[in-house]
Amino acid sequence: MEKATLLDWYRQMVQIRRFEQKCAELYQLGKIGGFLHLYIGQEAVAVGSIAARQENDHIITAYRDHGHALAVGADMRRVMAEMLGKVTGVSKGKGGSMHLADVNKRFWGGYAIVGGHLPLAAGIALAEQYKGTDAAVLCYFGDGATNIGYFHESLNLAGVWKLPVLWICENNQYGMGTAVDRASAVPRIIDKATAYGMKGKQVNGMDVVEVYQATQKALKAIRSGKGPQFLEMITYRYEGHSMGDPLRYRTKDEVEKWRADDPIGILERRLLQEHNATQDELEAIDQAVEQEIAEAVKFAEESPLPSPEELFTDIYVEA
């Protein structure tokens, strides 16, 4: 990997981490309403996998979606404005944290119903197959979603029709407050993909380079006509399921064990030890991100709320 590429991935991962930390602060101040699901600890998955996509590929995910929005290149100011429910947001202030989308980036959201976006991913893939393009769909979901009916229906149809979709399970060890091995009869998620004739691979989701390489290989297989692929990213969320989660179901030692393999820390060590990066270079990136976050918050706070008339717009697609 080239040093410039790794530095850019470092910037993206720090950007996501700082964005999430600022969102937690704004939520506690009452400036962000509704639910807030943070992506802290999982940054390598979004950054590494999205870096492997083609420009015409599609991205769709669940409600822990801020990291994906930033990784596809959505304007941070508009993403932050959406978090605060402002009209300048990527979803015009109507979606909030759980419904981020950017049509221009082929980023379709951001869906609050667990597993509800998986059939949509299959549908987008079917459309691309019908049109004869080489575009693929990268569909992200948590380990808890693999126990939902949508998951099995979608994987079955993807397997039957050999749809160009890459299923990416972000296995962060917990579905809300329940460990995966307590909720799933098959705790190794890739075994579920095997039931639908799909090749699956477990990936170290804390290592952005490994994530990138595995995604690149899976997308190449899809484009060569080998049908849908399945990646299980083994990762960890440091924070609770949402901001209201008291975190009584896991120990401090467990969290610290995963923090020792922090995805940003892994990449930082690789840059310093293998690519002659300096601490000054990384600190300059950190400072630039902090400034970017501050500007995004300022933009969001100064933006207006949607007018009451906006309740009646964007309801149906006009012919």
Contacts in CASP RR format, 6 or more apart in sequence:
PFRMAT RR
TARGET T0000
AUTHOR 0000-0000-0000
METHOD contacts of the structure
MODEL  1
MEKATLLDWYRQMVQIRRFEQKCAELYQLGKIGGFLHLYIGQEAVAVGSI
AARQENDHIITAYRDHGHALAVGADMRRVMAEMLGKVTGVSKGKGGSMHL
ADVNKRFWGGYAIVGGHLPLAAGIALAEQYKGTDAAVLCYFGDGATNIGY
FHESLNLAGVWKLPVLWICENNQYGMGTAVDRASAVPRIIDKATAYGMKG
KQVNGMDVVEVYQATQKALKAIRSGKGPQFLEMITYRYEGHSMGDPLRYR
TKDEVEKWRADDPIGILERRLLQEHNATQDELEAIDQAVEQEIAEAVKFA
EESPLPSPEELFTDIYVEA
1 209 0 8 1.000
3 271 0 8 1.000
3 275 0 8 1.000
3 276 0 8 1.000
3 277 0 8 1.000
5 51 0 8 1.000
6 209 0 8 1.000
6 267 0 8 1.000
6 270 0 8 1.000
6 271 0 8 1.000
6 275 0 8 1.000
6 277 0 8 1.000
7 271 0 8 1.000
7 277 0 8 1.000
7 281 0 8 1.000
7 285 0 8 1.000
9 47 0 8 1.000
9 48 0 8 1.000
9 51 0 8 1.000
9 208 0 8 1.000
9 212 0 8 1.000
9 267 0 8 1.000
10 264 0 8 1.000
10 267 0 8 1.000
10 268 0 8 1.000
10 271 0 8 1.000
10 282 0 8 1.000
10 285 0 8 1.000
11 285 0 8 1.000
11 288 0 8 1.000
11 289 0 8 1.000
12 43 0 8 1.000
12 47 0 8 1.000
12 70 0 8 1.000
12 71 0 8 1.000
13 43 0 8 1.000
13 44 0 8 1.000
13 47 0 8 1.000
13 208 0 8 1.000
13 263 0 8 1.000
13 264 0 8 1.000
13 267 0 8 1.000
14 264 0 8 1.000
14 285 0 8 1.000
14 286 0 8 1.000
14 289 0 8 1.000
15 70 0 8 1.000
15 76 0 8 1.000
15 289 0 8 1.000
15 292 0 8 1.000
15 293 0 8 1.000
16 39 0 8 1.000
16 43 0 8 1.000
16 46 0 8 1.000
16 47 0 8 1.000
16 66 0 8 1.000
16 67 0 8 1.000
16 70 0 8 1.000
16 71 0 8 1.000
17 40 0 8 1.000
17 41 0 8 1.000
17 43 0 8 1.000
17 264 0 8 1.000
18 289 0 8 1.000
18 290 0 8 1.000
18 293 0 8 1.000
19 66 0 8 1.000
19 67 0 8 1.000
19 70 0 8 1.000
19 76 0 8 1.000
19 79 0 8 1.000
19 80 0 8 1.000
19 293 0 8 1.000
19 296 0 8 1.000
20 38 0 8 1.000
20 39 0 8 1.000
20 40 0 8 1.000
20 66 0 8 1.000
20 67 0 8 1.000
21 40 0 8 1.000
22 80 0 8 1.000
22 293 0 8 1.000
22 297 0 8 1.000
23 32 0 8 1.000
23 36 0 8 1.000
23 38 0 8 1.000
23 66 0 8 1.000
23 80 0 8 1.000
23 83 0 8 1.000
23 97 0 8 1.000
24 36 0 8 1.000
24 38 0 8 1.000
24 239 0 8 1.000
24 243 0 8 1.000
26 32 0 8 1.000
26 83 0 8 1.000
26 84 0 8 1.000
26 297 0 8 1.000
27 33 0 8 1.000
27 36 0 8 1.000
27 243 0 8 1.000
28 243 0 8 1.000
31 84 0 8 1.000
31 301 0 8 1.000
32 83 0 8 1.000
32 84 0 8 1.000
32 97 0 8 1.000
33 97 0 8 1.000
34 97 0 8 1.000
35 63 0 8 1.000
35 97 0 8 1.000
35 98 0 8 1.000
35 242 0 8 1.000
35 243 0 8 1.000
36 97 0 8 1.000
36 242 0 8 1.000
36 243 0 8 1.000
37 63 0 8 1.000
37 64 0 8 1.000
37 97 0 8 1.000
37 98 0 8 1.000
37 241 0 8 1.000
37 242 0 8 1.000
38 64 0 8 1.000
38 66 0 8 1.000
38 237 0 8 1.000
38 239 0 8 1.000
38 240 0 8 1.000
38 243 0 8 1.000
39 46 0 8 1.000
39 64 0 8 1.000
39 66 0 8 1.000
39 67 0 8 1.000
39 237 0 8 1.000
40 237 0 8 1.000
40 238 0 8 1.000
40 239 0 8 1.000
41 206 0 8 1.000
41 235 0 8 1.000
41 236 0 8 1.000
41 237 0 8 1.000
41 238 0 8 1.000
41 258 0 8 1.000
41 262 0 8 1.000
41 263 0 8 1.000
42 64 0 8 1.000
42 170 0 8 1.000
42 172 0 8 1.000
42 205 0 8 1.000
42 235 0 8 1.000
42 236 0 8 1.000
42 237 0 8 1.000
42 263 0 8 1.000
43 67 0 8 1.000
43 208 0 8 1.000
43 263 0 8 1.000
43 264 0 8 1.000
44 205 0 8 1.000
44 206 0 8 1.000
44 207 0 8 1.000
44 208 0 8 1.000
44 211 0 8 1.000
44 235 0 8 1.000
44 263 0 8 1.000
44 266 0 8 1.000
44 267 0 8 1.000
45 140 0 8 1.000
45 168 0 8 1.000
45 170 0 8 1.000
45 205 0 8 1.000
45 211 0 8 1.000
45 233 0 8 1.000
45 235 0 8 1.000
46 67 0 8 1.000
46 68 0 8 1.000
46 70 0 8 1.000
46 71 0 8 1.000
46 140 0 8 1.000
47 71 0 8 1.000
47 208 0 8 1.000
47 211 0 8 1.000
48 71 0 8 1.000
48 208 0 8 1.000
48 209 0 8 1.000
48 211 0 8 1.000
48 212 0 8 1.000
48 215 0 8 1.000
49 138 0 8 1.000
49 140 0 8 1.000
49 168 0 8 1.000
49 211 0 8 1.000
49 212 0 8 1.000
49 215 0 8 1.000
49 231 0 8 1.000
49 233 0 8 1.000
50 59 0 8 1.000
50 68 0 8 1.000
50 71 0 8 1.000
50 72 0 8 1.000
50 138 0 8 1.000
51 71 0 8 1.000
51 212 0 8 1.000
51 215 0 8 1.000
52 212 0 8 1.000
52 215 0 8 1.000
52 216 0 8 1.000
52 219 0 8 1.000
53 59 0 8 1.000
53 136 0 8 1.000
53 138 0 8 1.000
53 215 0 8 1.000
53 219 0 8 1.000
54 134 0 8 1.000
54 135 0 8 1.000
54 136 0 8 1.000
54 219 0 8 1.000
56 106 0 8 1.000
56 133 0 8 1.000
56 134 0 8 1.000
56 135 0 8 1.000
57 106 0 8 1.000
57 135 0 8 1.000
57 136 0 8 1.000
57 137 0 8 1.000
57 138 0 8 1.000
57 219 0 8 1.000
58 106 0 8 1.000
58 107 0 8 1.000
58 108 0 8 1.000
58 121 0 8 1.000
58 124 0 8 1.000
58 125 0 8 1.000
58 128 0 8 1.000
58 135 0 8 1.000
58 136 0 8 1.000
58 137 0 8 1.000
58 138 0 8 1.000
59 68 0 8 1.000
59 72 0 8 1.000
59 105 0 8 1.000
59 106 0 8 1.000
59 107 0 8 1.000
59 108 0 8 1.000
59 109 0 8 1.000
59 137 0 8 1.000
59 138 0 8 1.000
59 140 0 8 1.000
60 107 0 8 1.000
60 108 0 8 1.000
60 109 0 8 1.000
60 110 0 8 1.000
60 111 0 8 1.000
60 117 0 8 1.000
60 120 0 8 1.000
60 121 0 8 1.000
60 124 0 8 1.000
60 137 0 8 1.000
60 138 0 8 1.000
60 139 0 8 1.000
60 140 0 8 1.000
61 68 0 8 1.000
61 109 0 8 1.000
61 110 0 8 1.000
61 111 0 8 1.000
61 117 0 8 1.000
61 139 0 8 1.000
61 140 0 8 1.000
61 141 0 8 1.000
62 110 0 8 1.000
62 111 0 8 1.000
62 112 0 8 1.000
62 114 0 8 1.000
62 115 0 8 1.000
62 117 0 8 1.000
62 140 0 8 1.000
62 141 0 8 1.000
62 142 0 8 1.000
62 145 0 8 1.000
63 97 0 8 1.000
63 98 0 8 1.000
63 99 0 8 1.000
63 110 0 8 1.000
63 111 0 8 1.000
63 112 0 8 1.000
64 142 0 8 1.000
64 170 0 8 1.000
64 237 0 8 1.000
65 97 0 8 1.000
65 98 0 8 1.000
65 100 0 8 1.000
65 109 0 8 1.000
65 110 0 8 1.000
66 79 0 8 1.000
66 83 0 8 1.000
66 97 0 8 1.000
66 100 0 8 1.000
68 100 0 8 1.000
68 107 0 8 1.000
68 109 0 8 1.000
68 110 0 8 1.000
68 140 0 8 1.000
69 79 0 8 1.000
69 90 0 8 1.000
69 100 0 8 1.000
69 102 0 8 1.000
69 107 0 8 1.000
69 109 0 8 1.000
70 76 0 8 1.000
70 79 0 8 1.000
72 102 0 8 1.000
72 105 0 8 1.000
72 106 0 8 1.000
72 107 0 8 1.000
73 102 0 8 1.000
73 105 0 8 1.000
74 90 0 8 1.000
74 100 0 8 1.000
74 102 0 8 1.000
74 105 0 8 1.000
74 107 0 8 1.000
75 90 0 8 1.000
76 292 0 8 1.000
76 293 0 8 1.000
76 296 0 8 1.000
77 88 0 8 1.000
77 295 0 8 1.000
77 296 0 8 1.000
77 299 0 8 1.000
77 300 0 8 1.000
78 88 0 8 1.000
78 89 0 8 1.000
78 90 0 8 1.000
79 89 0 8 1.000
79 90 0 8 1.000
79 100 0 8 1.000
79 296 0 8 1.000
80 296 0 8 1.000
80 297 0 8 1.000
80 299 0 8 1.000
80 300 0 8 1.000
81 87 0 8 1.000
81 88 0 8 1.000
81 89 0 8 1.000
81 90 0 8 1.000
81 93 0 8 1.000
81 296 0 8 1.000
81 299 0 8 1.000
81 300 0 8 1.000
81 303 0 8 1.000
82 89 0 8 1.000
82 90 0 8 1.000
82 91 0 8 1.000
82 93 0 8 1.000
82 95 0 8 1.000
82 96 0 8 1.000
82 97 0 8 1.000
82 100 0 8 1.000
83 96 0 8 1.000
83 97 0 8 1.000
83 300 0 8 1.000
84 300 0 8 1.000
84 301 0 8 1.000
84 303 0 8 1.000
85 93 0 8 1.000
85 94 0 8 1.000
85 95 0 8 1.000
85 96 0 8 1.000
85 305 0 8 1.000
85 306 0 8 1.000
86 93 0 8 1.000
86 300 0 8 1.000
86 303 0 8 1.000
86 304 0 8 1.000
86 305 0 8 1.000
86 306 0 8 1.000
87 93 0 8 1.000
87 303 0 8 1.000
87 304 0 8 1.000
87 305 0 8 1.000
87 306 0 8 1.000
87 307 0 8 1.000
87 310 0 8 1.000
88 299 0 8 1.000
88 300 0 8 1.000
88 303 0 8 1.000
88 304 0 8 1.000
89 300 0 8 1.000
89 303 0 8 1.000
90 100 0 8 1.000
90 101 0 8 1.000
90 102 0 8 1.000
91 99 0 8 1.000
91 100 0 8 1.000
91 101 0 8 1.000
92 306 0 8 1.000
92 310 0 8 1.000
92 314 0 8 1.000
93 306 0 8 1.000
94 306 0 8 1.000
94 310 0 8 1.000
94 314 0 8 1.000
98 110 0 8 1.000
98 111 0 8 1.000
98 112 0 8 1.000
99 109 0 8 1.000
99 110 0 8 1.000
99 111 0 8 1.000
99 112 0 8 1.000
100 107 0 8 1.000
100 109 0 8 1.000
100 110 0 8 1.000
101 107 0 8 1.000
101 108 0 8 1.000
101 109 0 8 1.000
101 110 0 8 1.000
108 117 0 8 1.000
108 120 0 8 1.000
108 124 0 8 1.000
109 117 0 8 1.000
110 117 0 8 1.000
111 117 0 8 1.000
111 120 0 8 1.000
114 144 0 8 1.000
114 145 0 8 1.000
114 148 0 8 1.000
115 141 0 8 1.000
115 145 0 8 1.000
115 148 0 8 1.000
115 150 0 8 1.000
115 151 0 8 1.000
116 148 0 8 1.000
116 150 0 8 1.000
117 139 0 8 1.000
117 141 0 8 1.000
118 139 0 8 1.000
118 141 0 8 1.000
118 145 0 8 1.000
118 150 0 8 1.000
118 151 0 8 1.000
118 153 0 8 1.000
118 154 0 8 1.000
118 155 0 8 1.000
118 167 0 8 1.000
119 150 0 8 1.000
119 153 0 8 1.000
119 154 0 8 1.000
121 137 0 8 1.000
121 139 0 8 1.000
121 154 0 8 1.000
121 165 0 8 1.000
121 167 0 8 1.000
122 154 0 8 1.000
122 157 0 8 1.000
122 158 0 8 1.000
122 163 0 8 1.000
122 165 0 8 1.000
123 163 0 8 1.000
124 137 0 8 1.000
124 165 0 8 1.000
125 136 0 8 1.000
125 137 0 8 1.000
125 158 0 8 1.000
125 163 0 8 1.000
125 164 0 8 1.000
125 165 0 8 1.000
125 228 0 8 1.000
126 161 0 8 1.000
126 163 0 8 1.000
128 135 0 8 1.000
128 136 0 8 1.000
128 137 0 8 1.000
128 164 0 8 1.000
129 161 0 8 1.000
129 162 0 8 1.000
129 163 0 8 1.000
129 164 0 8 1.000
134 164 0 8 1.000
134 223 0 8 1.000
135 164 0 8 1.000
136 164 0 8 1.000
136 165 0 8 1.000
136 166 0 8 1.000
136 219 0 8 1.000
136 222 0 8 1.000
136 223 0 8 1.000
137 163 0 8 1.000
137 164 0 8 1.000
137 165 0 8 1.000
137 166 0 8 1.000
138 166 0 8 1.000
138 168 0 8 1.000
138 215 0 8 1.000
138 219 0 8 1.000
139 165 0 8 1.000
139 166 0 8 1.000
139 167 0 8 1.000
139 168 0 8 1.000
140 168 0 8 1.000
140 170 0 8 1.000
141 151 0 8 1.000
141 167 0 8 1.000
141 168 0 8 1.000
141 169 0 8 1.000
141 170 0 8 1.000
142 169 0 8 1.000
142 170 0 8 1.000
142 171 0 8 1.000
142 172 0 8 1.000
142 175 0 8 1.000
143 169 0 8 1.000
143 170 0 8 1.000
143 171 0 8 1.000
143 172 0 8 1.000
143 173 0 8 1.000
143 174 0 8 1.000
143 175 0 8 1.000
143 180 0 8 1.000
143 184 0 8 1.000
143 189 0 8 1.000
144 175 0 8 1.000
144 180 0 8 1.000
144 183 0 8 1.000
144 184 0 8 1.000
145 151 0 8 1.000
145 169 0 8 1.000
146 169 0 8 1.000
146 184 0 8 1.000
146 189 0 8 1.000
146 192 0 8 1.000
147 183 0 8 1.000
147 184 0 8 1.000
151 192 0 8 1.000
152 196 0 8 1.000
155 167 0 8 1.000
155 192 0 8 1.000
155 193 0 8 1.000
155 195 0 8 1.000
155 196 0 8 1.000
155 198 0 8 1.000
155 228 0 8 1.000
155 230 0 8 1.000
156 196 0 8 1.000
157 163 0 8 1.000
158 165 0 8 1.000
158 167 0 8 1.000
158 196 0 8 1.000
158 198 0 8 1.000
158 227 0 8 1.000
158 228 0 8 1.000
159 196 0 8 1.000
159 197 0 8 1.000
159 198 0 8 1.000
159 227 0 8 1.000
159 228 0 8 1.000
162 225 0 8 1.000
162 227 0 8 1.000
162 228 0 8 1.000
163 227 0 8 1.000
163 228 0 8 1.000
164 222 0 8 1.000
164 223 0 8 1.000
164 227 0 8 1.000
164 228 0 8 1.000
165 222 0 8 1.000
165 228 0 8 1.000
166 215 0 8 1.000
166 218 0 8 1.000
166 219 0 8 1.000
166 222 0 8 1.000
166 228 0 8 1.000
166 229 0 8 1.000
166 230 0 8 1.000
166 231 0 8 1.000
167 193 0 8 1.000
167 198 0 8 1.000
167 228 0 8 1.000
167 229 0 8 1.000
167 230 0 8 1.000
167 231 0 8 1.000
168 215 0 8 1.000
168 231 0 8 1.000
168 233 0 8 1.000
169 189 0 8 1.000
169 230 0 8 1.000
169 231 0 8 1.000
169 232 0 8 1.000
169 233 0 8 1.000
170 233 0 8 1.000
170 235 0 8 1.000
171 180 0 8 1.000
171 189 0 8 1.000
171 232 0 8 1.000
171 233 0 8 1.000
171 234 0 8 1.000
171 235 0 8 1.000
172 235 0 8 1.000
172 236 0 8 1.000
172 237 0 8 1.000
173 179 0 8 1.000
173 180 0 8 1.000
173 236 0 8 1.000
173 237 0 8 1.000
174 180 0 8 1.000
174 237 0 8 1.000
174 241 0 8 1.000
174 249 0 8 1.000
174 250 0 8 1.000
175 183 0 8 1.000
175 241 0 8 1.000
176 241 0 8 1.000
176 245 0 8 1.000
177 241 0 8 1.000
177 245 0 8 1.000
177 249 0 8 1.000
178 249 0 8 1.000
179 249 0 8 1.000
180 187 0 8 1.000
180 189 0 8 1.000
181 187 0 8 1.000
186 192 0 8 1.000
188 202 0 8 1.000
188 232 0 8 1.000
189 232 0 8 1.000
190 200 0 8 1.000
190 201 0 8 1.000
190 202 0 8 1.000
190 230 0 8 1.000
190 232 0 8 1.000
193 199 0 8 1.000
193 200 0 8 1.000
193 230 0 8 1.000
194 200 0 8 1.000
198 227 0 8 1.000
198 228 0 8 1.000
198 229 0 8 1.000
198 230 0 8 1.000
199 221 0 8 1.000
199 226 0 8 1.000
199 229 0 8 1.000
199 230 0 8 1.000
200 229 0 8 1.000
200 230 0 8 1.000
200 231 0 8 1.000
200 232 0 8 1.000
201 214 0 8 1.000
201 218 0 8 1.000
201 230 0 8 1.000
201 231 0 8 1.000
201 232 0 8 1.000
202 231 0 8 1.000
202 232 0 8 1.000
202 234 0 8 1.000
203 210 0 8 1.000
203 211 0 8 1.000
203 214 0 8 1.000
203 231 0 8 1.000
203 232 0 8 1.000
203 233 0 8 1.000
203 234 0 8 1.000
204 210 0 8 1.000
204 211 0 8 1.000
204 234 0 8 1.000
205 211 0 8 1.000
205 233 0 8 1.000
205 234 0 8 1.000
205 235 0 8 1.000
205 263 0 8 1.000
206 234 0 8 1.000
206 235 0 8 1.000
206 236 0 8 1.000
206 258 0 8 1.000
206 261 0 8 1.000
206 262 0 8 1.000
206 263 0 8 1.000
206 266 0 8 1.000
207 263 0 8 1.000
207 266 0 8 1.000
207 267 0 8 1.000
208 263 0 8 1.000
208 266 0 8 1.000
208 267 0 8 1.000
209 267 0 8 1.000
209 270 0 8 1.000
211 233 0 8 1.000
214 231 0 8 1.000
215 231 0 8 1.000
218 229 0 8 1.000
218 231 0 8 1.000
219 229 0 8 1.000
221 227 0 8 1.000
221 229 0 8 1.000
222 228 0 8 1.000
222 229 0 8 1.000
235 263 0 8 1.000
236 258 0 8 1.000
238 255 0 8 1.000
238 258 0 8 1.000
238 259 0 8 1.000
239 245 0 8 1.000
240 247 0 8 1.000
268 282 0 8 1.000
271 277 0 8 1.000
271 282 0 8 1.000
272 278 0 8 1.000
272 279 0 8 1.000
272 282 0 8 1.000
END
